[in-house]
Amino acid sequence: MASLIEELIQTLEKENVAYQELKELSTEKTGIIVKGDIQALNDIVEKEQILMTNKIQPLEKKRQECTSDIAMVINRKPKELTLKKLAELMAAQPETQRRLYEIHDKLHTTMKQMTKVNDMNKVLLKESLELVEFDINLFNSARQAPLTANYDKNAYNVGEHMRVSGAFDRSQ
């Protein structure tokens, strides 16, 4: 059992490092969003996907396997065996218990930081999209020409739209 817990701790430490790498990419993404550099944003997203596929997903699978093996040994359901519960069960082994609590706290801190950065990026992206939508609406409304002020004897506007050459006018 000790080797299973040691393997779990090592896997969780590697997973924490991988999540910290992901957090760093997300932090880098914040500056790129502010600059509006679409190509750099695309590159960062690609790096994030590679990190998820090549590091985080295999580590997560390994973590689940370790948890299942430990749960089987101590006759518990894997879904019920959280890291905190496992640490509580290790009261007779204070060093192992300390290490489990330590990695739990590290992972919790990393995830909290990632959530904060991702929430900020979400807000920035939303604001960027709203700004783009505003620019499109402004552009479209600038292309609409006002009516000429021609009225008939009953004071109805009979004027036509004034011609405004658009930004995409081929005749120029």
Disulfide bonds with the S-S distance in Angstrom:
none
